[in-house]
Structure formats: C-alpha cells, structure tokens
Amino acid sequence: NIAAQRLYSKYGFTQVGLRHGYYTDNREDGVLMSTENITLAPFQVRFQQLKQAHFKKWGIALNHIAR
C-alpha cells in the first residue's frame, strides 16, 4: 500500500524488510518498516514539527476537543 508507506515515511520510518506474498487476498508483499526510538529527541522534534504543520493546515485535531 503505497499511501501507507508514504505516511510511515513521513514520520521517519524506513523499510527494513519484506514479506513476499504476505497478503492473502492479492498476494501483495508486506513491507516491514521501523523507526528510531520514538522517545528520543530527534523523533520527538520531527513529530512536533509534523503536528504543527497539521494544525496550520487543518486546525485543532479532534482528540483535543473537550468532551
């Protein structure tokens, strides 16, 4: 799924493996993706940048609305 791979790449994930014929419905390969430790500063900095860009484009995220 190219869209999913792009989303993961946006958050710093890279391809680390491949499962040939992983999906049973279409025998598509499964791509294994991983990233650095998400608690470390480099990941957190990038994540905050992405959150700010999202807020600028779309406004407040639904999970921030008081219920």
Biopython code that builds the backbone (N, CA, C, O; Angstrom):
import numpy as np
from Bio.PDB.StructureBuilder import StructureBuilder

atoms = [
    (1, "ASN", "N", (0.850, -1.171, 0.000)),
    (1, "ASN", "CA", (0.000, 0.000, 0.000)),
    (1, "ASN", "C", (0.899, 1.239, 0.000)),
    (1, "ASN", "O", (1.477, 1.608, 1.022)),
    (2, "ILE", "N", (0.996, 1.845, -1.130)),
    (2, "ILE", "CA", (1.897, 2.986, -1.310)),
    (2, "ILE", "C", (1.515, 4.150, -0.402)),
    (2, "ILE", "O", (2.393, 4.804, 0.161)),
    (3, "ALA", "N", (0.226, 4.418, -0.252)),
    (3, "ALA", "CA", (-0.209, 5.533, 0.610)),
    (3, "ALA", "C", (0.239, 5.312, 2.050)),
    (3, "ALA", "O", (0.706, 6.245, 2.704)),
    (4, "ALA", "N", (0.103, 4.100, 2.542)),
    (4, "ALA", "CA", (0.522, 3.794, 3.920)),
    (4, "ALA", "C", (2.038, 3.914, 4.056)),
    (4, "ALA", "O", (2.531, 4.432, 5.058)),
    (5, "GLN", "N", (2.775, 3.443, 3.062)),
    (5, "GLN", "CA", (4.235, 3.545, 3.109)),
    (5, "GLN", "C", (4.684, 5.004, 3.126)),
    (5, "GLN", "O", (5.630, 5.356, 3.831)),
    (6, "ARG", "N", (4.013, 5.843, 2.359)),
    (6, "ARG", "CA", (4.348, 7.276, 2.354)),
    (6, "ARG", "C", (4.057, 7.911, 3.707)),
    (6, "ARG", "O", (4.828, 8.742, 4.187)),
    (7, "LEU", "N", (2.952, 7.524, 4.315)),
    (7, "LEU", "CA", (2.614, 8.057, 5.635)),
    (7, "LEU", "C", (3.678, 7.662, 6.657)),
    (7, "LEU", "O", (4.154, 8.501, 7.422)),
    (8, "TYR", "N", (4.047, 6.390, 6.665)),
    (8, "TYR", "CA", (5.086, 5.940, 7.592)),
    (8, "TYR", "C", (6.410, 6.654, 7.315)),
    (8, "TYR", "O", (7.108, 7.049, 8.249)),
    (9, "SER", "N", (6.755, 6.819, 6.041)),
    (9, "SER", "CA", (7.996, 7.522, 5.685)),
    (9, "SER", "C", (7.977, 8.954, 6.190)),
    (9, "SER", "O", (8.995, 9.472, 6.649)),
    (10, "LYS", "N", (6.822, 9.588, 6.105)),
    (10, "LYS", "CA", (6.674, 10.965, 6.588)),
    (10, "LYS", "C", (7.052, 11.075, 8.062)),
    (10, "LYS", "O", (7.573, 12.101, 8.498)),
    (11, "TYR", "N", (6.791, 10.022, 8.822)),
    (11, "TYR", "CA", (7.098, 10.012, 10.251)),
    (11, "TYR", "C", (8.457, 9.394, 10.561)),
    (11, "TYR", "O", (8.753, 9.085, 11.716)),
    (12, "GLY", "N", (9.283, 9.214, 9.532)),
    (12, "GLY", "CA", (10.655, 8.777, 9.751)),
    (12, "GLY", "C", (10.881, 7.281, 9.698)),
    (12, "GLY", "O", (11.982, 6.818, 10.000)),
    (13, "PHE", "N", (9.878, 6.515, 9.327)),
    (13, "PHE", "CA", (10.041, 5.071, 9.215)),
    (13, "PHE", "C", (10.740, 4.735, 7.903)),
    (13, "PHE", "O", (10.542, 5.415, 6.896)),
    (14, "THR", "N", (11.549, 3.697, 7.915)),
    (14, "THR", "CA", (12.218, 3.217, 6.714)),
    (14, "THR", "C", (11.949, 1.730, 6.556)),
    (14, "THR", "O", (11.650, 1.027, 7.522)),
    (15, "GLN", "N", (12.062, 1.267, 5.316)),
    (15, "GLN", "CA", (11.837, -0.146, 5.042)),
    (15, "GLN", "C", (12.998, -0.959, 5.587)),
    (15, "GLN", "O", (14.161, -0.664, 5.310)),
    (16, "VAL", "N", (12.672, -1.990, 6.370)),
    (16, "VAL", "CA", (13.706, -2.849, 6.948)),
    (16, "VAL", "C", (13.555, -4.304, 6.520)),
    (16, "VAL", "O", (14.389, -5.146, 6.851)),
    (17, "GLY", "N", (12.491, -4.592, 5.787)),
    (17, "GLY", "CA", (12.292, -5.964, 5.354)),
    (17, "GLY", "C", (11.089, -6.081, 4.441)),
    (17, "GLY", "O", (10.368, -5.112, 4.204)),
    (18, "LEU", "N", (10.888, -7.283, 3.935)),
    (18, "LEU", "CA", (9.793, -7.550, 3.017)),
    (18, "LEU", "C", (9.274, -8.955, 3.272)),
    (18, "LEU", "O", (10.057, -9.893, 3.419)),
    (19, "ARG", "N", (7.975, -9.099, 3.323)),
    (19, "ARG", "CA", (7.341, -10.422, 3.431)),
    (19, "ARG", "C", (6.673, -10.709, 2.093)),
    (19, "ARG", "O", (5.613, -10.160, 1.792)),
    (20, "HIS", "N", (7.290, -11.564, 1.295)),
    (20, "HIS", "CA", (6.775, -11.866, -0.038)),
    (20, "HIS", "C", (5.422, -12.564, 0.048)),
    (20, "HIS", "O", (5.256, -13.528, 0.795)),
    (21, "GLY", "N", (4.447, -12.063, -0.732)),
    (21, "GLY", "CA", (3.120, -12.671, -0.787)),
    (21, "GLY", "C", (2.374, -12.648, 0.528)),
    (21, "GLY", "O", (1.568, -13.539, 0.790)),
    (22, "TYR", "N", (2.620, -11.659, 1.356)),
    (22, "TYR", "CA", (2.075, -11.608, 2.719)),
    (22, "TYR", "C", (0.549, -11.532, 2.745)),
    (22, "TYR", "O", (-0.088, -12.209, 3.552)),
    (23, "TYR", "N", (-0.038, -10.723, 1.878)),
    (23, "TYR", "CA", (-1.493, -10.531, 1.907)),
    (23, "TYR", "C", (-2.186, -11.632, 1.116)),
    (23, "TYR", "O", (-1.890, -11.851, -0.058)),
    (24, "THR", "N", (-3.107, -12.316, 1.772)),
    (24, "THR", "CA", (-3.738, -13.482, 1.167)),
    (24, "THR", "C", (-4.735, -13.129, 0.074)),
    (24, "THR", "O", (-4.966, -13.936, -0.826)),
    (25, "ASP", "N", (-5.331, -11.941, 0.131)),
    (25, "ASP", "CA", (-6.348, -11.602, -0.868)),
    (25, "ASP", "C", (-5.746, -11.316, -2.246)),
    (25, "ASP", "O", (-6.375, -11.605, -3.264)),
    (26, "ASN", "N", (-4.543, -10.754, -2.289)),
    (26, "ASN", "CA", (-3.944, -10.405, -3.579)),
    (26, "ASN", "C", (-2.472, -10.810, -3.697)),
    (26, "ASN", "O", (-1.818, -10.501, -4.693)),
    (27, "ARG", "N", (-1.959, -11.496, -2.683)),
    (27, "ARG", "CA", (-0.567, -11.961, -2.643)),
    (27, "ARG", "C", (0.442, -10.813, -2.722)),
    (27, "ARG", "O", (1.599, -11.023, -3.086)),
    (28, "GLU", "N", (0.000, -9.602, -2.379)),
    (28, "GLU", "CA", (0.901, -8.451, -2.349)),
    (28, "GLU", "C", (1.938, -8.652, -1.250)),
    (28, "GLU", "O", (1.653, -9.247, -0.210)),
    (29, "ASP", "N", (3.131, -8.151, -1.493)),
    (29, "ASP", "CA", (4.186, -8.235, -0.487)),
    (29, "ASP", "C", (3.874, -7.310, 0.685)),
    (29, "ASP", "O", (3.284, -6.245, 0.503)),
    (30, "GLY", "N", (4.267, -7.714, 1.871)),
    (30, "GLY", "CA", (4.154, -6.873, 3.059)),
    (30, "GLY", "C", (5.492, -6.203, 3.317)),
    (30, "GLY", "O", (6.532, -6.861, 3.349)),
    (31, "VAL", "N", (5.461, -4.892, 3.502)),
    (31, "VAL", "CA", (6.682, -4.129, 3.743)),
    (31, "VAL", "C", (6.834, -3.918, 5.242)),
    (31, "VAL", "O", (5.932, -3.393, 5.893)),
    (32, "LEU", "N", (7.973, -4.326, 5.788)),
    (32, "LEU", "CA", (8.265, -4.111, 7.204)),
    (32, "LEU", "C", (8.975, -2.774, 7.339)),
    (32, "LEU", "O", (9.978, -2.517, 6.673)),
    (33, "MET", "N", (8.438, -1.926, 8.213)),
    (33, "MET", "CA", (9.025, -0.600, 8.400)),
    (33, "MET", "C", (9.289, -0.376, 9.875)),
    (33, "MET", "O", (8.553, -0.861, 10.735)),
    (34, "SER", "N", (10.352, 0.368, 10.157)),
    (34, "SER", "CA", (10.728, 0.645, 11.537)),
    (34, "SER", "C", (11.286, 2.061, 11.617)),
    (34, "SER", "O", (11.584, 2.686, 10.599)),
    (35, "THR", "N", (11.420, 2.552, 12.837)),
    (35, "THR", "CA", (11.982, 3.872, 13.064)),
    (35, "THR", "C", (12.853, 3.829, 14.304)),
    (35, "THR", "O", (12.903, 2.835, 15.027)),
    (36, "GLU", "N", (13.532, 4.936, 14.523)),
    (36, "GLU", "CA", (14.332, 5.048, 15.732)),
    (36, "GLU", "C", (13.408, 5.030, 16.953)),
    (36, "GLU", "O", (12.185, 5.050, 16.809)),
    (37, "ASN", "N", (13.970, 4.994, 18.108)),
    (37, "ASN", "CA", (13.207, 5.025, 19.352)),
    (37, "ASN", "C", (12.368, 6.302, 19.396)),
    (37, "ASN", "O", (12.910, 7.406, 19.346)),
    (38, "ILE", "N", (11.056, 6.149, 19.490)),
    (38, "ILE", "CA", (10.167, 7.313, 19.429)),
    (38, "ILE", "C", (10.239, 8.189, 20.669)),
    (38, "ILE", "O", (9.676, 9.284, 20.682)),
    (39, "THR", "N", (10.914, 7.732, 21.703)),
    (39, "THR", "CA", (11.057, 8.564, 22.903)),
    (39, "THR", "C", (12.291, 9.462, 22.842)),
    (39, "THR", "O", (12.466, 10.333, 23.694)),
    (40, "LEU", "N", (13.148, 9.254, 21.839)),
    (40, "LEU", "CA", (14.364, 10.060, 21.719)),
    (40, "LEU", "C", (14.071, 11.412, 21.068)),
    (40, "LEU", "O", (13.103, 11.560, 20.322)),
    (41, "ALA", "N", (14.914, 12.379, 21.360)),
    (41, "ALA", "CA", (14.717, 13.763, 20.917)),
    (41, "ALA", "C", (14.552, 13.925, 19.404)),
    (41, "ALA", "O", (13.645, 14.647, 18.990)),
    (42, "PRO", "N", (15.370, 13.300, 18.558)),
    (42, "PRO", "CA", (15.205, 13.532, 17.114)),
    (42, "PRO", "C", (13.809, 13.180, 16.599)),
    (42, "PRO", "O", (13.232, 13.911, 15.794)),
    (43, "PHE", "N", (13.275, 12.056, 17.070)),
    (43, "PHE", "CA", (11.930, 11.676, 16.649)),
    (43, "PHE", "C", (10.908, 12.659, 17.199)),
    (43, "PHE", "O", (10.006, 13.081, 16.475)),
    (44, "GLN", "N", (11.035, 13.025, 18.458)),
    (44, "GLN", "CA", (10.080, 13.943, 19.079)),
    (44, "GLN", "C", (10.085, 15.308, 18.398)),
    (44, "GLN", "O", (9.027, 15.914, 18.232)),
    (45, "VAL", "N", (11.258, 15.800, 18.003)),
    (45, "VAL", "CA", (11.348, 17.081, 17.295)),
    (45, "VAL", "C", (10.584, 16.996, 15.973)),
    (45, "VAL", "O", (9.770, 17.866, 15.663)),
    (46, "ARG", "N", (10.848, 15.948, 15.201)),
    (46, "ARG", "CA", (10.153, 15.771, 13.910)),
    (46, "ARG", "C", (8.657, 15.624, 14.123)),
    (46, "ARG", "O", (7.870, 16.196, 13.368)),
    (47, "PHE", "N", (8.252, 14.877, 15.124)),
    (47, "PHE", "CA", (6.834, 14.671, 15.408)),
    (47, "PHE", "C", (6.156, 15.997, 15.748)),
    (47, "PHE", "O", (5.053, 16.263, 15.270)),
    (48, "GLN", "N", (6.790, 16.821, 16.552)),
    (48, "GLN", "CA", (6.227, 18.131, 16.903)),
    (48, "GLN", "C", (6.111, 19.020, 15.662)),
    (48, "GLN", "O", (5.133, 19.753, 15.515)),
    (49, "GLN", "N", (7.096, 18.958, 14.775)),
    (49, "GLN", "CA", (7.033, 19.731, 13.534)),
    (49, "GLN", "C", (5.841, 19.297, 12.683)),
    (49, "GLN", "O", (5.131, 20.130, 12.120)),
    (50, "LEU", "N", (5.635, 17.995, 12.600)),
    (50, "LEU", "CA", (4.509, 17.480, 11.828)),
    (50, "LEU", "C", (3.177, 17.863, 12.466)),
    (50, "LEU", "O", (2.220, 18.180, 11.760)),
    (51, "LYS", "N", (3.109, 17.836, 13.793)),
    (51, "LYS", "CA", (1.885, 18.248, 14.483)),
    (51, "LYS", "C", (1.577, 19.716, 14.211)),
    (51, "LYS", "O", (0.423, 20.075, 13.977)),
    (52, "GLN", "N", (2.597, 20.560, 14.240)),
    (52, "GLN", "CA", (2.399, 21.985, 13.980)),
    (52, "GLN", "C", (1.948, 22.225, 12.541)),
    (52, "GLN", "O", (1.075, 23.056, 12.294)),
    (53, "ALA", "N", (2.537, 21.505, 11.598)),
    (53, "ALA", "CA", (2.142, 21.639, 10.196)),
    (53, "ALA", "C", (0.691, 21.200, 10.006)),
    (53, "ALA", "O", (-0.062, 21.825, 9.260)),
    (54, "HIS", "N", (0.310, 20.126, 10.685)),
    (54, "HIS", "CA", (-1.073, 19.643, 10.607)),
    (54, "HIS", "C", (-2.028, 20.690, 11.162)),
    (54, "HIS", "O", (-3.065, 20.966, 10.560)),
    (55, "PHE", "N", (-1.683, 21.274, 12.308)),
    (55, "PHE", "CA", (-2.530, 22.288, 12.926)),
    (55, "PHE", "C", (-2.677, 23.504, 12.013)),
    (55, "PHE", "O", (-3.767, 24.062, 11.880)),
    (56, "LYS", "N", (-1.575, 23.911, 11.386)),
    (56, "LYS", "CA", (-1.611, 25.057, 10.478)),
    (56, "LYS", "C", (-2.549, 24.813, 9.304)),
    (56, "LYS", "O", (-3.267, 25.712, 8.868)),
    (57, "LYS", "N", (-2.532, 23.595, 8.806)),
    (57, "LYS", "CA", (-3.342, 23.263, 7.634)),
    (57, "LYS", "C", (-4.790, 22.970, 7.990)),
    (57, "LYS", "O", (-5.698, 23.399, 7.278)),
    (58, "TRP", "N", (-5.022, 22.244, 9.082)),
    (58, "TRP", "CA", (-6.349, 21.720, 9.374)),
    (58, "TRP", "C", (-6.990, 22.284, 10.641)),
    (58, "TRP", "O", (-8.185, 22.085, 10.861)),
    (59, "GLY", "N", (-6.232, 22.975, 11.466)),
    (59, "GLY", "CA", (-6.783, 23.454, 12.729)),
    (59, "GLY", "C", (-6.646, 22.403, 13.808)),
    (59, "GLY", "O", (-5.852, 21.470, 13.688)),
    (60, "ILE", "N", (-7.416, 22.558, 14.848)),
    (60, "ILE", "CA", (-7.311, 21.675, 16.012)),
    (60, "ILE", "C", (-7.697, 20.238, 15.660)),
    (60, "ILE", "O", (-8.645, 20.007, 14.909)),
    (61, "ALA", "N", (-6.972, 19.302, 16.198)),
    (61, "ALA", "CA", (-7.274, 17.883, 15.991)),
    (61, "ALA", "C", (-8.447, 17.484, 16.871)),
    (61, "ALA", "O", (-8.624, 18.021, 17.964)),
    (62, "LEU", "N", (-9.240, 16.546, 16.395)),
    (62, "LEU", "CA", (-10.427, 16.125, 17.142)),
    (62, "LEU", "C", (-10.103, 15.604, 18.529)),
    (62, "LEU", "O", (-10.907, 15.757, 19.448)),
    (63, "ASN", "N", (-8.930, 14.985, 18.699)),
    (63, "ASN", "CA", (-8.606, 14.427, 20.012)),
    (63, "ASN", "C", (-8.280, 15.512, 21.032)),
    (63, "ASN", "O", (-8.053, 15.202, 22.201)),
    (64, "HIS", "N", (-8.252, 16.779, 20.617)),
    (64, "HIS", "CA", (-8.007, 17.873, 21.552)),
    (64, "HIS", "C", (-9.292, 18.570, 21.988)),
    (64, "HIS", "O", (-9.253, 19.472, 22.826)),
    (65, "ILE", "N", (-10.413, 18.168, 21.436)),
    (65, "ILE", "CA", (-11.684, 18.797, 21.784)),
    (65, "ILE", "C", (-12.204, 18.186, 23.077)),
    (65, "ILE", "O", (-12.291, 16.965, 23.208)),
    (66, "ALA", "N", (-12.546, 19.041, 24.025)),
    (66, "ALA", "CA", (-13.087, 18.561, 25.308)),
    (66, "ALA", "C", (-14.442, 17.913, 25.069)),
    (66, "ALA", "O", (-15.243, 18.386, 24.263)),
    (67, "ARG", "N", (-14.680, 16.836, 25.777)),
    (67, "ARG", "CA", (-15.970, 16.129, 25.627)),
    (67, "ARG", "C", (-16.774, 16.250, 26.872)),
    (67, "ARG", "O", (-17.885, 15.725, 26.943)),
]
sb = StructureBuilder()
sb.init_structure("model")
sb.init_model(0)
sb.init_chain("A")
sb.init_seg("    ")
for serial, (resi, resn, name, xyz) in enumerate(atoms, 1):
    if name == "N":
        sb.init_residue(resn, " ", resi, " ")
    sb.init_atom(name, np.array(xyz, "f"), 0.0, 1.0, " ", f" {name:<3s}", serial, name[0])
structure = sb.get_structure()
